[in-house]
Amino acid sequence: MNKIERIFLSAYDSYSATILRHIFFRVSNMNVAEDLAQEAFLKAWQYVAEGKEVKNMKAFLYTITNNLIIDHYRRKPRATVSLEEASQKEMSYEPRQEKEIEQKIAAGLAAKYLSWLEKEQQEIIYWRYVDEMSIEEISEITGKTSNNVRVSIHRAMKILREKIKNV
């Protein structure tokens, strides 16, 4: 196994679960999340296999991932279902689906609260508190200084506290 393969496999072992969780949280569909995660790692592999250098693999993977999520929503037609239609459909439920349902509920609540923020603030808050990224990692992904990222987090959290207090 050569150096590039070792670096890539190490990155896959380290980040595949968090990348998948990140995508699932954003798309709310495990099959789509798995496909996009696979595509993100494939693109990363193709890039490093060409001999191109990656200084921070985690930031690089999240950049690829976010671009894939954006592309996914650009090409996906939005289907809407009325509450009446949803209530008329017979729902089947199996106990093993409980965890996925809980994840979707949590993702829905988080998406509701995050929707109060600007898109860039949403991403920064998500990276910091869901993906548990450091300020420096977020700085590298966004191209902002560390201080700018800290200020963005502070301002976003202030907005969320005010909005939640008034709910």
URBEL-V282335 format. One record per pair of residues at least 24 apart in sequence whose C-alpha atoms are under 7 Angstrom apart, sorted by the first residue. I is the first residue (numbers start at 1). J is the second residue. If there is no record, write none. Layout:
BEGIN
I;J, I;J
END
This chain:
BEGIN
4;48, 4;49, 8;45, 11;57, 18;131, 22;131, 25;107, 28;104, 36;68, 40;64, 40;65, 59;137, 59;140, 59;141, 63;141, 117;156, 121;152, 121;156, 124;153, 125;153
END
